[in-house]
Amino acid sequence: MKMLFYAAKTYDKKSFDPELSDFPDIEIEYIEHELDPRSALLAKGYEAVCAFVSADVGEKTLQVLKDAGVKAVLMRCAGFNNVDAKKAEELGIAVKRVPAYSPEAVSELAMALALAVNRRLYKAYNKVRENDYSLKNLRGVNMRGKTAGIVGTGKIGAYMCEQCRGFGMKVIAYDLYENESLKDYVTYVTLDELFERSDLISLHCPLLDSTYHMINIDTIKKMKDGVILVNTSRGALISTNDLIEGIRMNKFLGVGLDVYEEETGNVYEDRSDDIMEHSVTSRLLSFPNVMITSHQGFYTMEALSAIARTTLQNFMDVINGKHTQNDIY
């Protein structure tokens, strides 16, 4: 049973190889190329391919994979908005994902971003490195007593609710499917009410047609002045151009982003010597109250181990014809 592992990084090999001892029938070939219609040709002779959030798993790629004899696409991530699920089903290619590798890893980064932009930790660090110990432009606010608005209360969002409660915050939330286990300390409200009441807004929902650009100039105008906005879910939940307009309106105390619309082609790559012409990301980074990280919410030892083990088990389930909650259709 052979798997072609696309866009492999050193940390991928270090997390997947140790798990192979429990899956002796699986053989992995790691390559640096990203999965797209051209590189899909390399999958001939493999039963499965393994891909990540930045892969192109659209109609053309899936057709090439089908022609190459591939039986499964194994997404080593929770999101699958880059997968044409309808086409995969039509072609008979199984697609599985890792829906809950480590909710703590992502939500802890979300809280770290909220704290960092609130207290300007990135700016303070650089100031002190330059022997500037002044407090100019470093003032934040207390989290205790503020209202946290959590959009999406699945496993990641639920843990974010727990963290906010630990900081002494009032927690409100919005989700189409309310999490009964949270209702002792979380109040569910409408999305508009969440935008209007929250001092901290943290996004933890999937990217769907209904959530695409849910943060736009109209919803930004509903928010409090001095709100903190954090996104560790999917970049396209936020309209970047509208976000920039909102920042210029002085709407935000801080913005922390681990994901953003322009991340494909940037994340996991060293572009420090490149001139980023017409880059929306560069415009965002020009603002003193914005902090961007490189889609690293998943990047903890525990999360990487869980991703590897679940992905390998997904492969075994495909071979054995077993359907699980990890199927995307």
C-alpha atoms as one frame of an Amber mdcrd trajectory, in Angstrom:
protein
   0.000   0.000   0.000   1.796   3.050  -1.284   1.090   6.693  -0.493   2.584
   9.681  -2.318   3.020  12.488   0.190   2.865  15.937  -1.457   4.444  19.186
  -0.192   6.447  17.269   2.402   8.390  19.221   4.989  11.003  17.919   7.397
   8.500  18.000  10.252   6.093  15.842   8.238   8.638  13.060   7.935   9.510
  13.340  11.632   5.858  12.977  12.631   4.729  10.327  10.118   7.719   7.951
  10.091   7.512   7.016  13.799   3.843   6.087  13.372   4.555   3.668  10.503
   5.617   0.955  12.934   1.927   0.504  13.754   0.991   0.485  10.047   3.501
  -1.965   8.512   1.538  -2.354   5.280   1.864   1.337   4.388   4.806   2.746
   2.437   5.227   6.524   2.073   7.121   8.392  -0.631   7.715  12.051   0.308
   8.057  14.738  -2.358   8.353  18.519  -2.106   6.002  19.281  -4.994   2.556
  20.626  -4.181  -0.412  18.670  -5.487  -1.912  20.228  -8.621  -3.003  18.970
 -12.071   0.602  18.687 -13.307   2.190  17.063 -10.258  -0.758  14.654  -9.976
   0.862  12.739 -12.844   3.533  11.610 -10.375   0.933   9.576  -8.473   0.794
   6.731 -10.989   1.410   3.499  -9.116   0.205   4.821  -5.754  -3.072   3.868
  -4.075  -3.335   7.168  -2.208  -1.998  10.703  -2.124  -1.621  12.857   0.961
  -2.262  16.601   0.631  -2.543  19.722   2.760  -4.610  22.922   2.832  -2.645
  24.635   0.057  -3.084  21.800  -2.485  -5.213  22.117  -5.622  -7.593  19.175
  -5.360  -9.966  20.463  -7.994 -11.657  18.751 -10.931  -8.574  18.590 -13.171
  -6.322  17.239 -10.426  -8.857  14.585  -9.441  -9.259  13.433 -13.045  -5.493
  13.008 -13.394  -5.388  11.093 -10.108  -8.230   8.845 -11.278  -6.428   8.110
 -14.537  -3.298   7.301 -12.514  -5.196   4.701 -10.485  -5.329   6.612  -7.203
  -8.081   5.379  -4.884  -7.904   7.979  -2.106  -6.988  11.561  -1.300  -5.931
  11.837   2.328  -6.088  15.401   3.630  -3.764  15.863   6.610  -5.882  18.749
   7.891  -9.419  19.529   8.958 -10.372  21.902   6.129 -11.330  20.651   2.689
 -12.624  23.728   0.878  -9.834  23.170  -1.682 -11.321  19.769  -2.599 -13.967
  19.306  -5.292 -15.909  16.772  -3.253 -18.628  16.346  -5.872 -16.093  15.448
  -8.559 -14.245  13.083  -6.225 -17.486  11.240  -5.462 -18.324  11.099  -9.152
 -14.924   9.557  -9.907 -15.089   7.138  -7.008 -12.076   8.600  -5.216 -12.377
   8.452  -1.454 -11.480  11.671   0.362 -10.779  11.663   4.069  -9.555  14.334
   6.450  -8.399  14.845  10.037 -11.302  16.740  11.609  -9.967  17.072  15.172
  -6.228  16.555  15.503  -5.695  18.896  18.448  -8.308  21.541  19.180  -6.120
  22.823  22.002  -3.272  23.613  19.589  -5.348  25.935  17.398  -7.340  27.603
  20.161  -4.214  28.227  22.235  -2.655  30.040  19.272  -5.861  32.050  18.885
  -5.591  33.188  22.490  -1.875  33.891  22.046  -2.671  36.132  19.075  -5.378
  37.942  21.039  -2.977  38.624  23.910  -0.096  39.569  21.617  -2.040  42.173
  19.650  -3.693  43.509  22.795  -0.389  44.087  24.614   1.661  44.737  21.440
   4.135  42.009  22.396   5.676  41.876  18.906   6.341  45.623  19.021   7.609
  45.518  22.628  10.035  42.710  21.777  11.537  44.625  18.870  11.710  47.898
  20.822  13.688  46.325  23.659  16.057  44.649  21.184  16.878  48.165  19.996
  17.406  49.327  23.608  14.162  51.306  23.493  12.479  50.752  26.849   9.783
  53.399  26.442   6.131  52.398  26.711   4.962  54.460  23.745   2.195  52.723
  21.749   2.194  49.608  23.963  -0.970  50.207  25.978  -3.550  47.418  25.989
  -6.693  46.579  27.939  -7.567  44.069  30.656  -9.202  40.911  29.326 -11.021
  40.218  32.599 -14.599  41.461  32.494 -14.601  41.912  28.715 -16.926  40.026
  26.367 -15.522  37.313  24.100 -17.543  36.427  21.027 -16.746  32.971  19.649
 -18.001  32.209  16.140 -18.244  28.435  15.858 -18.310  26.176  18.914 -17.038
  22.875  17.631 -14.068  21.319  19.413 -11.679  24.216  18.714 -14.236  26.921
  19.437 -15.351  25.136  22.603 -11.818  25.120  23.952 -11.490  28.814  23.070
 -14.641  29.439  25.133 -13.021  27.614  28.039  -9.857  29.695  27.772 -11.781
  32.966  27.656 -13.738  31.895  30.724 -10.413  31.234  32.454  -9.443  34.852
  31.809 -12.598  36.001  33.559 -14.341  37.061  30.362 -18.050  36.923  29.624
 -18.463  34.436  26.771 -21.093  34.666  24.058 -21.163  32.503  20.943 -22.823
  31.904  17.609 -23.245  28.548  15.898 -25.953  26.955  13.795 -25.647  23.926
  16.063 -25.426  24.969  19.700 -23.055  23.033  21.960 -25.129  21.984  24.966
 -22.038  21.211  27.062 -21.059  24.900  27.037 -24.325  26.443  28.154 -23.371
  26.628  31.827 -21.183  29.620  31.009 -21.712  30.435  27.318 -24.693  32.416
  26.044 -25.682  31.837  22.436 -26.724  34.939  20.518 -27.357  35.961  16.926
 -24.348  36.747  14.774 -25.273  40.421  14.603 -25.549  40.601  18.394 -22.168
  38.919  18.738 -20.570  41.507  16.455 -22.211  44.359  18.375 -21.361  43.174
  21.926 -17.933  41.557  21.690 -14.614  43.049  22.767 -12.835  40.012  21.334
 -14.110  38.142  18.265 -12.476  34.810  17.440 -13.431  32.823  14.322 -13.633
  29.024  14.548 -15.967  27.990  11.743 -15.521  26.248   8.369 -15.384  28.067
   5.040 -18.723  27.579   3.304 -20.740  29.636   0.852 -22.643  30.981   3.861
 -19.478  31.981   5.762 -17.422  33.350   2.861 -16.460  36.969   3.738 -18.650
  36.890   6.835 -16.351  39.640   8.081 -16.935  42.470   5.633 -17.333  46.217
   5.811 -20.995  45.929   6.857 -20.290  43.543   9.732 -17.170  45.495  10.716
 -19.267  48.642  11.103 -21.495  46.764  13.579 -18.531  45.993  15.849 -17.434
  48.018  18.845 -14.637  50.505  18.392 -11.492  48.960  19.839 -12.476  45.351
  19.157  -9.852  42.599  18.841 -10.364  40.267  15.858  -8.652  36.863  15.603
  -8.855  34.331  12.772  -7.246  30.894  12.992  -9.793  29.115  10.757  -9.884
  30.038   7.070  -8.598  33.192   5.416 -11.627  33.794   3.225 -13.909  34.186
   6.236 -12.615  37.760   6.136 -12.714  40.148   3.179  -9.152  41.443   3.327
  -9.857  44.688   1.506 -12.753  45.418   3.853 -10.573  44.539   6.835  -7.991
  47.066   5.668 -10.734  49.682   5.362 -11.888  48.855   8.893  -8.354  49.180
  10.254  -8.049  52.588   8.625 -11.324  53.545  10.305  -9.594  52.789  13.647
 -12.198  50.137  14.381  -9.742  47.583  15.788  -7.551  47.585  18.866  -5.753
  44.670  17.240  -6.036  42.025  14.545  -4.379  38.608  14.834  -4.364  36.359
  11.770  -2.952  32.872  11.375  -4.811  32.548   8.066  -5.513  35.062   5.330
  -6.774  35.139   1.765  -3.375  35.557   0.113  -1.605  32.809   2.051  -1.375
  30.279  -0.808   2.128  30.600  -2.210   3.368  32.242   0.995   2.781  29.875
   3.910   5.521  27.368   4.647   7.842  29.094   2.164  10.785  31.423   2.771
  10.092  34.527   0.689  12.360  36.849   2.632  14.358  37.771  -0.495  11.295
  38.324  -2.700   9.789  41.668  -3.629   6.102  41.276  -2.814   4.554  43.471
  -5.477   0.836  44.258  -5.126   0.704  42.171  -1.951  -2.385  42.596   0.209
  -0.507  40.805   2.983   2.228  43.437   2.889  -0.411  46.137   3.247  -1.803
  44.380   6.304   1.651  44.092   7.847   2.146  47.835   7.448  -0.372  48.479
  10.238   1.021  48.632  13.788  -1.935  46.778  15.321  -1.824  43.713  13.040
   0.031  40.473  13.728   0.200  37.693  11.114   1.563  34.195  11.589   2.107
  31.501   8.971  -0.830  29.109   9.398   0.885  27.452  12.350  -2.102  26.705
  14.535  -1.620  22.971  13.995   2.112  23.075  14.677   2.583  21.375  18.022
   4.160  17.997  18.749   0.859  16.573  19.939  -1.094  17.823  16.933   1.450
  16.550  14.396   1.418  13.108  15.989  -2.391  13.003  15.934  -2.489  14.145
  12.292  -0.055  11.410  11.260  -1.848   8.617  13.108  -5.305   9.625  11.883
  -4.137  10.019   8.277  -2.565   6.559   8.271  -5.683   5.054   9.835  -7.758
   6.820   7.163  -5.659   5.053   4.523  -6.302   1.690   6.160 -10.019   2.446
   6.344 -10.123   3.206   2.621  -8.379  -0.046   1.777 -10.772  -1.951   4.047
 -13.832  -0.151   2.646 -14.679   1.377   5.996 -16.640   4.621   6.134 -16.097
   6.946   9.113 -16.854  10.474  10.247 -13.582  11.490   8.558 -15.154  11.089
   5.082 -15.946  14.393   3.406 -18.869  13.005   1.421
